[in-house]
Amino acid sequence: MSTPETTALDLVTFVYASGGLSNVATVLTELAARMEPGALCDEAQRRPAPVVQRLGHLLDLVERPRLAEPLLRSLMGRRFRPVLLDPSQPRGTIEASAPWRVIANVPVEVDL
C-alpha cells in the first residue's frame, strides 16, 4: 500500500506515465492535504536529489509551503545541482531558479 508521500514522489519519478507535469501538479494540489511533512522528508531521503528538487518546485508552484519548506530543509544536507524540470526537453536559455535549482524548461498548468 502506498502512502500519499510515496505517491507524490512516484508521480514525479514517473512523470510521463503520470500524464505529464501539468497533471502531476494538479494531482499534487489534492494529494497535499493528506501528506505529512515529516513522512515526506523521510521518504525523500531515499530518492535521488533531482526527484526531490522537482517535487519541491511543483509544491511551491501549487502553493503548498507546509510541505515545500521542510522538504527544502531536508534537501539542504545533500549535494544537489541544477536540474531540468523536464529532462526530455531542451534547456533553452532559462536559468535555474532558487531555491530548488530547477530549470523550468516547460510550462506547467494546474487545473483546479
Phi, psi and chi 1 to 4 in degrees:
 res  aa     phi    psi   chi1   chi2   chi3   chi4
   1 MET       -  133.3 -173.5  157.8  133.2      -
   2 SER   -93.4  140.6 -179.1      -      -      -
   3 THR   -85.1  162.6   66.4      -      -      -
   4 PRO   -59.3  -34.9  -22.7   30.9      -      -
   5 GLU   -67.9  -42.8  -62.6   80.4   13.3      -
   6 THR   -64.8  -41.2  -60.6      -      -      -
   7 THR   -60.6  -44.5  -60.5      -      -      -
   8 ALA   -59.9  -45.2      -      -      -      -
   9 LEU   -68.2  -36.2  -74.3  155.3      -      -
  10 ASP   -65.8  -38.6  -74.7  -13.9      -      -
  11 LEU   -58.6  -41.5  -72.7  169.4      -      -
  12 VAL   -74.2  -37.0  174.4      -      -      -
  13 THR   -64.8  -42.5  -60.1      -      -      -
  14 PHE  -112.1   53.1  -54.7  107.1      -      -
  15 VAL   -58.9  -36.2   70.3      -      -      -
  16 TYR   -73.0  -38.3  -53.9  110.0      -      -
  17 ALA   -71.3  -17.0      -      -      -      -
  18 SER   -93.1    5.8  -57.6      -      -      -
  19 GLY    94.9    8.1      -      -      -      -
  20 GLY    97.3  168.5      -      -      -      -
  21 LEU   -63.0  -39.1  -75.2  162.6      -      -
  22 SER   -64.3  -40.6  -67.8      -      -      -
  23 ASN   -66.3  -42.0 -171.3   58.1      -      -
  24 VAL   -60.0  -45.1  168.9      -      -      -
  25 ALA   -61.7  -40.1      -      -      -      -
  26 THR   -63.9  -44.8  -59.8      -      -      -
  27 VAL   -63.4  -38.6  171.2      -      -      -
  28 LEU   -61.5  -32.5  -74.6  174.5      -      -
  29 THR   -60.8  -35.5   61.6      -      -      -
  30 GLU   -86.2  -39.8  -62.5  173.2   18.8      -
  31 LEU   -67.4  -30.6 -171.4   60.8      -      -
  32 ALA   -56.9  -32.6      -      -      -      -
  33 ALA   -63.7  -24.1      -      -      -      -
  34 ARG  -101.5    1.2  -62.0 -167.3  -49.4  -94.4
  35 MET   -94.4  145.0  -66.7  168.1   59.7      -
  36 GLU  -109.0  131.8  -68.1  -61.2  -36.2      -
  37 PRO   -55.3  -44.4  -23.4   32.0      -      -
  38 GLY   -63.0  -43.9      -      -      -      -
  39 ALA   -66.2  -36.7      -      -      -      -
  40 LEU   -64.5  -44.2  179.0   60.2      -      -
  41 CYS   -64.8  -40.1  -68.3      -      -      -
  42 ASP   -61.2  -47.2  -71.3  -14.4      -      -
  43 GLU   -67.4  -35.7 -178.5   62.4   29.7      -
  44 ALA   -64.6  -28.4      -      -      -      -
  45 GLN   -63.9  -21.3  -69.2  -57.8  -47.4      -
  46 ARG   -94.1    4.3  -65.7 -173.1  -79.5  -82.8
  47 ARG  -113.7  156.3  -57.7  -63.6 -179.9  107.2
  48 PRO   -62.5  145.3  -18.2   28.6      -      -
  49 ALA   -53.2  -42.2      -      -      -      -
  50 PRO   -59.1  -35.1  -28.4   37.9      -      -
  51 VAL   -65.7  -43.7  169.9      -      -      -
  52 VAL   -64.9  -41.7  178.5      -      -      -
  53 GLN   -60.1  -47.0  -70.2  171.1 -105.2      -
  54 ARG   -64.0  -42.4  -69.7 -179.3 -173.6  107.9
  55 LEU   -62.8  -45.4  176.0   58.9      -      -
  56 GLY   -59.0  -42.9      -      -      -      -
  57 HIS   -59.7  -44.9  174.9   82.6      -      -
  58 LEU   -67.8  -37.4  -67.9  172.4      -      -
  59 LEU   -64.1  -37.8  -72.4  170.1      -      -
  60 ASP   -64.0  -42.4  -87.8  -11.0      -      -
  61 LEU   -60.0  -38.9 -177.6   73.0      -      -
  62 VAL   -93.5   13.2  -61.2      -      -      -
  63 GLU    57.6   58.8  -60.2  177.1   -8.4      -
  64 ARG  -121.8   66.0  -62.2  -57.2 -172.6  -92.9
  65 PRO   -63.3  -25.1   23.6  -32.4      -      -
  66 ARG   -58.2  -30.7  176.8 -177.5   75.1   87.4
  67 LEU   -99.4  -39.1  -61.8  167.6      -      -
  68 ALA   -67.4  -42.2      -      -      -      -
  69 GLU   -64.9  -48.0  -69.7  168.9    6.2      -
  70 PRO   -64.5  -33.7  -17.3   25.8      -      -
  71 LEU   -63.3  -41.4 -170.8   61.3      -      -
  72 LEU   -64.7  -42.7 -179.1   59.9      -      -
  73 ARG   -60.4  -38.9  -75.1 -168.1  -60.0  -87.0
  74 SER   -69.6  -28.9   75.8      -      -      -
  75 LEU   -76.3  -26.4 -172.8   61.4      -      -
  76 MET   -62.4  -22.7  -72.5  -58.9  172.3      -
  77 GLY   -80.9   -1.5      -      -      -      -
  78 ARG  -115.1  157.4  -61.9  166.6   67.0  179.2
  79 ARG   -80.5  127.4  -73.3 -177.9   43.8  165.1
  80 PHE  -144.4  148.2   65.0  105.8      -      -
  81 ARG  -123.5  170.1   57.0 -175.1  172.5   77.7
  82 PRO   -58.5  138.9  -25.4   35.2      -      -
  83 VAL  -133.1  152.1  -63.1      -      -      -
  84 LEU   -76.2  139.9  -64.9  172.7      -      -
  85 LEU   -62.2  -44.2 -177.8   56.7      -      -
  86 ASP  -120.0  100.1 -175.2  -18.0      -      -
  87 PRO   -64.8  -14.1   -3.2    7.2      -      -
  88 SER   -84.6   -6.1   72.9      -      -      -
  89 GLN  -112.2  155.4  -62.4  -61.2  -45.6      -
  90 PRO   -66.5  155.3   17.5  -23.6      -      -
  91 ARG   -70.0  -42.2  174.2 -175.1  176.4  148.6
  92 GLY    73.8 -149.5      -      -      -      -
  93 THR  -106.3   12.7   59.2      -      -      -
  94 ILE   -78.1  137.6  -59.0  166.2      -      -
  95 GLU   -91.8  158.9  -65.9  -63.1  -41.3      -
  96 ALA   -67.9  138.4      -      -      -      -
  97 SER   -96.2  143.5   63.3      -      -      -
  98 ALA   -79.0  152.5      -      -      -      -
  99 PRO   -95.1   -4.8   35.3  -36.0      -      -
 100 TRP   -82.6  -14.6  -62.2  103.2      -      -
 101 ARG    60.1   40.4  -61.9 -176.3 -172.1  164.2
 102 VAL  -103.2  132.5  170.2      -      -      -
 103 ILE   -93.2  106.4  -59.4  162.6      -      -
 104 ALA   -78.9   78.0      -      -      -      -
 105 ASN   -85.3    0.4   60.2  -30.0      -      -
 106 VAL  -140.0  149.3  -65.2      -      -      -
 107 PRO   -76.3  148.7   24.3  -30.0      -      -
 108 VAL  -123.2  121.9  176.9      -      -      -
 109 GLU  -113.2  123.7  -63.5  178.4   14.6      -
 110 VAL   -95.8  126.5 -178.6      -      -      -
 111 ASP   -94.3  116.6  -66.4  -32.3      -      -
 112 LEU  -103.8      -  -61.7  176.6      -      -
